[in-house]
Amino acid sequence: MRGSLPENVDPAGAQSHRAALTNRTSFLLRRNCTAAIAHRKTGPLVQDARQSGRSKVKSVVALMLTFSAAIVDIVGYIAVYHWFVAHMTGDTVHLGHQLATGKWGEAEKGATVIGSFILGSIIGRAVIEAGARRRQRAIASVTLIAEAALIVAFICIRSFVVRSQETPPATLLVLLALLAAAMGLQTATLTKIGPLTIHTTFVTGMLNKFAEAISEWFFWLYDQRQSGNPLRGSSRHPAFRNAGFMVLIWVSYMFGSVTGTWTYSHWSVLVLYLPVTVLMISAAIDHWRPLALEEEKEQTRI
């Protein structure tokens, strides 16, 4: 049997051997326990550091995508029919108005925009779901590249096909559909930064989240009034930081709209190559730091 002694070993030697085995066993147990404790302490720290780094990268990408979405939205509004391709709330109101007044041609445009946006969102979520099931980490690059392809198709059709006012209405509806579907894809691609839900194609929800975060922060300040300096630690409070990020989202969208309006007057729809460039950079970043991990985890829990 393992650990047994030969018969010719004297009792004193046997006792010494057992003591050696006991000491070695105690040493191994202490070493394993120490390693387990060290892993238990450092493991979460490493994971938190990685999560923090990923969140910072996703925050930068979210601002970039918000900026580019505003350019697409305003250029689509100026270039085609004066319909927004990312603002479904306003488009729904316009659609209802056109239906009530019997302007069926205008209603057709609104239905095209809304339907294409929904279709793009469905496809985007389906791609994220497929990535989750296949455990594909860089899945966001697929939807981002597809979005870029739709915008490039819009540029080509608008630049080389649409050359006069006699362009068939069906062709212009295709242009609206391309941009709206692109915005739908982007909406479904990046929706989480840690526990924070975000949108990069419209800002109504972001302004609401800003109001919620500011309200939470104000109540926190009220609770801290006994400390003598309630502003201490505000910059580290999650609600305060979330509110600041919501402001950045809004500013990025506004800046994108200003940029799109000004550059369209100089370069027409060719300005949309700027959002295409942003999308390709974001797709490259996705291979370095996957952007849709939270979305995939959310899908696997459904």
Backbone torsions as a table, in degrees:
resi	resn	phi	psi	omega
1	MET	NA	146.7	-178.8
2	ARG	-65.0	133.6	179.3
3	GLY	88.6	-4.0	178.8
4	SER	-78.5	162.1	-177.5
5	LEU	-108.3	149.6	173.7
6	PRO	-61.8	154.7	-176.3
7	GLU	-68.0	-24.2	-175.3
8	ASN	-87.8	8.2	179.4
9	VAL	-85.4	135.4	-178.2
10	ASP	-75.4	158.8	-177.2
11	PRO	-56.6	-38.3	-179.9
12	ALA	-64.0	-40.8	178.0
13	GLY	-65.5	-38.8	179.0
14	ALA	-62.7	-43.4	179.3
15	GLN	-62.8	-39.8	178.6
16	SER	-65.0	-38.8	-179.6
17	HIS	-66.4	-43.3	179.0
18	ARG	-63.7	-38.5	178.8
19	ALA	-63.0	-39.9	178.9
20	ALA	-64.5	-42.0	178.3
21	LEU	-63.8	-40.9	179.5
22	THR	-62.8	-44.3	179.9
23	ASN	-63.0	-41.1	-179.2
24	ARG	-67.2	-40.1	178.0
25	THR	-62.8	-42.7	179.0
26	SER	-63.1	-39.6	179.0
27	PHE	-63.3	-44.5	-179.4
28	LEU	-64.5	-40.6	178.6
29	LEU	-63.3	-44.2	179.2
30	ARG	-62.7	-41.0	-179.4
31	ARG	-64.6	-43.7	179.8
32	ASN	-65.8	-40.1	178.9
33	CYS	-64.8	-41.7	178.5
34	THR	-61.9	-43.1	178.8
35	ALA	-64.1	-40.3	179.8
36	ALA	-65.4	-41.8	179.0
37	ILE	-64.8	-42.9	179.2
38	ALA	-62.1	-41.6	178.5
39	HIS	-65.7	-38.4	-178.9
40	ARG	-66.2	-32.1	-180.0
41	LYS	-79.8	-44.8	-174.4
42	THR	-85.3	-26.2	-178.0
43	GLY	-55.6	-54.7	178.6
44	PRO	-61.3	-34.5	178.9
45	LEU	-63.4	-44.3	178.5
46	VAL	-64.0	-42.8	179.4
47	GLN	-63.8	-42.3	178.9
48	ASP	-64.2	-38.4	179.3
49	ALA	-64.6	-42.2	178.5
50	ARG	-65.2	-42.3	179.3
51	GLN	-63.0	-40.9	179.2
52	SER	-64.1	-43.3	178.1
53	GLY	-63.1	-41.0	178.8
54	ARG	-65.6	-39.3	-179.5
55	SER	-65.2	-38.8	178.4
56	LYS	-63.7	-43.7	178.7
57	VAL	-63.2	-44.4	-180.0
58	LYS	-64.2	-34.2	178.6
59	SER	-64.2	-43.7	178.4
60	VAL	-64.0	-44.5	179.3
61	VAL	-63.1	-40.1	179.2
62	ALA	-60.3	-41.3	178.2
63	LEU	-66.4	-39.7	177.2
64	MET	-62.3	-44.7	-179.3
65	LEU	-67.8	-35.8	177.2
66	THR	-63.6	-44.3	177.4
67	PHE	-59.1	-46.9	-178.2
68	SER	-69.0	-35.2	179.1
69	ALA	-64.1	-37.9	178.7
70	ALA	-64.5	-37.5	177.2
71	ILE	-63.3	-46.6	179.1
72	VAL	-60.7	-43.2	-177.0
73	ASP	-62.7	-47.7	-176.2
74	ILE	-73.6	-36.5	177.9
75	VAL	-66.7	-40.6	176.1
76	GLY	-62.0	-39.2	179.3
77	TYR	-64.2	-43.6	-176.9
78	ILE	-73.9	-40.3	-170.2
79	ALA	-84.4	-27.9	-172.9
80	VAL	-135.3	105.6	164.3
81	TYR	63.6	0.6	-178.3
82	HIS	57.7	45.2	171.5
83	TRP	-117.6	135.3	175.8
84	PHE	-76.5	140.8	-177.3
85	VAL	-101.0	-1.3	177.6
86	ALA	-127.0	-8.4	-174.6
87	HIS	-102.9	82.2	-173.7
88	MET	-73.1	-25.0	178.2
89	THR	-64.2	-51.5	178.5
90	GLY	-64.1	-38.9	179.8
91	ASP	-65.0	-35.4	178.1
92	THR	-65.8	-40.6	176.8
93	VAL	-63.0	-44.4	178.4
94	HIS	-62.0	-41.9	-179.9
95	LEU	-60.8	-45.6	178.2
96	GLY	-61.0	-40.2	179.1
97	HIS	-63.7	-43.8	-178.9
98	GLN	-66.3	-37.5	177.8
99	LEU	-66.3	-40.9	-178.4
100	ALA	-67.7	-31.5	-178.4
101	THR	-94.5	0.6	176.5
102	GLY	75.4	21.4	177.9
103	LYS	-90.9	82.2	-170.5
104	TRP	-67.8	-33.0	178.5
105	GLY	-64.2	-44.2	177.4
106	GLU	-67.4	-37.2	178.4
107	ALA	-63.5	-35.1	178.2
108	GLU	-62.4	-38.1	178.1
109	LYS	-64.7	-45.8	179.6
110	GLY	-62.6	-41.6	178.7
111	ALA	-64.4	-36.3	178.5
112	THR	-63.9	-44.9	-179.6
113	VAL	-63.2	-50.8	-176.5
114	ILE	-65.3	-44.2	179.5
115	GLY	-63.2	-40.2	-179.9
116	SER	-68.2	-38.7	177.6
117	PHE	-62.0	-45.8	179.2
118	ILE	-62.2	-44.1	179.4
119	LEU	-60.8	-43.2	177.6
120	GLY	-61.8	-40.1	178.7
121	SER	-65.8	-40.8	178.9
122	ILE	-62.4	-45.7	179.6
123	ILE	-62.9	-41.8	179.5
124	GLY	-61.1	-45.2	179.0
125	ARG	-67.6	-34.1	178.0
126	ALA	-65.5	-38.2	177.8
127	VAL	-65.2	-42.9	177.9
128	ILE	-61.6	-41.3	178.5
129	GLU	-62.9	-43.5	178.9
130	ALA	-63.1	-39.3	177.3
131	GLY	-64.3	-37.7	178.7
132	ALA	-65.2	-41.5	-178.4
133	ARG	-69.9	-31.7	179.6
134	ARG	-92.5	0.9	-178.4
135	ARG	56.1	40.9	178.1
136	GLN	-91.3	117.9	-172.6
137	ARG	-76.1	-43.9	-176.1
138	ALA	-92.6	58.0	-176.6
139	ILE	-85.2	-25.8	-177.8
140	ALA	-62.8	-29.6	-179.6
141	SER	-61.9	-28.8	179.7
142	VAL	-64.5	-49.2	-178.9
143	THR	-70.9	-34.6	179.2
144	LEU	-66.1	-42.0	178.3
145	ILE	-67.6	-38.9	177.1
146	ALA	-62.3	-41.0	177.0
147	GLU	-61.9	-44.6	177.5
148	ALA	-59.6	-39.3	179.8
149	ALA	-63.9	-39.6	178.2
150	LEU	-64.0	-40.6	179.6
151	ILE	-67.7	-40.1	177.1
152	VAL	-62.5	-40.0	177.3
153	ALA	-61.2	-40.7	176.5
154	PHE	-60.8	-46.0	-179.3
155	ILE	-59.0	-45.1	-177.5
156	CYS	-64.4	-46.7	-178.9
157	ILE	-65.3	-45.0	-177.9
158	ARG	-67.4	-31.2	-176.4
159	SER	-85.7	-37.1	-170.8
160	PHE	-112.4	-16.6	-177.9
161	VAL	-105.8	-47.6	-178.3
162	VAL	-84.1	102.7	-177.0
163	ARG	-125.1	-3.5	-177.9
164	SER	-148.9	170.5	179.4
165	GLN	-73.8	-12.8	-179.0
166	GLU	-87.9	13.9	179.6
167	THR	-61.1	132.8	-179.6
168	PRO	-55.6	138.0	178.6
169	PRO	-56.1	-32.0	-180.0
170	ALA	-61.2	-37.1	179.4
171	THR	-65.7	-41.4	179.3
172	LEU	-69.4	-31.6	174.7
173	LEU	-65.4	-36.4	175.9
174	VAL	-61.8	-40.2	178.5
175	LEU	-61.9	-44.7	176.9
176	LEU	-61.3	-42.5	-177.8
177	ALA	-63.8	-38.8	-178.9
178	LEU	-62.0	-48.3	-178.4
179	LEU	-70.9	-38.8	179.7
180	ALA	-65.6	-41.0	177.4
181	ALA	-64.9	-37.2	177.1
182	ALA	-61.4	-42.9	178.6
183	MET	-66.9	-35.8	176.3
184	GLY	-63.5	-41.8	176.6
185	LEU	-59.4	-46.0	-178.1
186	GLN	-65.9	-38.4	179.3
187	THR	-58.5	-37.4	-177.4
188	ALA	-83.8	-13.2	-171.9
189	THR	-79.1	-49.9	-175.8
190	LEU	-123.4	105.4	-176.7
191	THR	-124.9	-7.9	-176.9
192	LYS	-134.3	135.9	165.6
193	ILE	-126.2	97.9	-170.6
194	GLY	62.6	-131.5	179.3
195	PRO	-82.9	-5.4	-174.4
196	LEU	-86.5	125.9	175.4
197	THR	-87.4	131.3	-177.8
198	ILE	-131.4	164.3	172.7
199	HIS	-135.8	135.1	-176.1
200	THR	-108.4	4.6	-178.6
201	THR	-118.0	-8.9	175.9
202	PHE	-152.8	154.4	-169.6
203	VAL	-116.4	-1.1	179.6
204	THR	-58.5	-48.9	178.3
205	GLY	-64.0	-33.4	179.6
206	MET	-68.2	-39.0	176.8
207	LEU	-65.8	-36.4	176.8
208	ASN	-65.6	-41.8	178.2
209	LYS	-66.6	-33.4	175.4
210	PHE	-61.2	-45.4	179.7
211	ALA	-62.6	-41.4	178.3
212	GLU	-62.6	-44.6	-178.4
213	ALA	-66.4	-41.2	179.0
214	ILE	-64.1	-40.7	178.0
215	SER	-61.2	-45.2	178.7
216	GLU	-61.6	-40.6	-179.6
217	TRP	-66.0	-40.3	177.8
218	PHE	-60.4	-42.4	178.5
219	PHE	-66.5	-35.0	176.4
220	TRP	-64.3	-42.2	176.6
221	LEU	-60.9	-40.2	178.7
222	TYR	-62.1	-41.7	179.8
223	ASP	-68.3	-25.0	-177.4
224	GLN	-92.4	5.2	-173.2
225	ARG	-63.4	-24.7	-179.2
226	GLN	-73.8	-15.4	-177.1
227	SER	-75.8	-12.0	179.4
228	GLY	91.9	-29.6	178.1
229	ASN	-137.4	79.6	-173.9
230	PRO	-64.8	-20.6	-179.3
231	LEU	-77.9	-13.1	180.0
232	ARG	-65.7	127.5	179.2
233	GLY	86.3	0.9	-178.9
234	SER	-61.0	-38.6	-176.5
235	SER	-65.3	-19.6	-179.9
236	ARG	-98.7	-5.3	-178.7
237	HIS	-73.0	132.7	-176.9
238	PRO	-56.8	-40.4	-178.3
239	ALA	-64.7	-41.7	179.1
240	PHE	-63.9	-42.8	-179.7
241	ARG	-68.7	-38.8	177.6
242	ASN	-64.2	-40.9	178.5
243	ALA	-62.2	-41.1	178.2
244	GLY	-62.6	-38.8	179.8
245	PHE	-69.5	-36.6	177.0
246	MET	-61.9	-38.0	176.7
247	VAL	-63.5	-41.3	178.5
248	LEU	-63.5	-37.8	176.4
249	ILE	-60.4	-47.0	-179.5
250	TRP	-63.2	-44.6	179.3
251	VAL	-62.4	-40.3	179.0
252	SER	-62.3	-41.2	179.2
253	TYR	-67.0	-42.5	178.0
254	MET	-63.1	-45.2	-179.9
255	PHE	-63.7	-38.3	177.2
256	GLY	-63.8	-38.8	178.3
257	SER	-65.2	-43.8	177.7
258	VAL	-62.4	-45.5	180.0
259	THR	-62.2	-44.7	-179.8
260	GLY	-63.1	-41.5	-180.0
261	THR	-64.4	-45.9	-177.5
262	TRP	-67.6	-45.9	-176.5
263	THR	-72.1	-29.1	177.9
264	TYR	-63.6	-34.3	179.3
265	SER	-68.1	-16.6	179.7
266	HIS	-104.1	-38.9	-172.3
267	TRP	-123.7	7.4	179.0
268	SER	55.4	-143.5	-173.8
269	VAL	-71.4	-9.9	177.8
270	LEU	-63.3	-17.9	177.6
271	VAL	-62.7	-20.9	-179.7
272	LEU	-68.6	-9.7	173.3
273	TYR	-67.6	-20.2	175.7
274	LEU	-66.5	-50.8	173.8
275	PRO	-59.7	-36.2	178.1
276	VAL	-60.5	-42.1	178.2
277	THR	-62.9	-43.0	178.1
278	VAL	-60.7	-40.5	-179.4
279	LEU	-65.8	-40.7	-179.8
280	MET	-68.3	-37.6	175.7
281	ILE	-64.2	-42.6	179.2
282	SER	-63.6	-38.0	177.8
283	ALA	-64.7	-38.1	177.2
284	ALA	-66.1	-40.8	177.7
285	ILE	-61.9	-35.2	-179.3
286	ASP	-59.7	-31.3	178.1
287	HIS	-76.0	-20.4	177.7
288	TRP	-90.6	-50.3	177.2
289	ARG	-128.8	98.7	-176.5
290	PRO	-50.1	131.6	-173.9
291	LEU	-90.9	-22.3	-170.0
292	ALA	-109.4	21.6	-177.9
293	LEU	-62.2	-44.0	179.3
294	GLU	-63.1	-38.4	179.2
295	GLU	-64.6	-40.1	179.5
296	GLU	-65.7	-43.1	179.2
297	LYS	-62.0	-39.5	178.8
298	GLU	-62.9	-39.9	-179.4
299	GLN	-67.6	-38.0	-178.2
300	THR	-70.1	-20.5	178.3
301	ARG	-84.3	-15.7	-177.9
302	ILE	-76.4	NA	NA
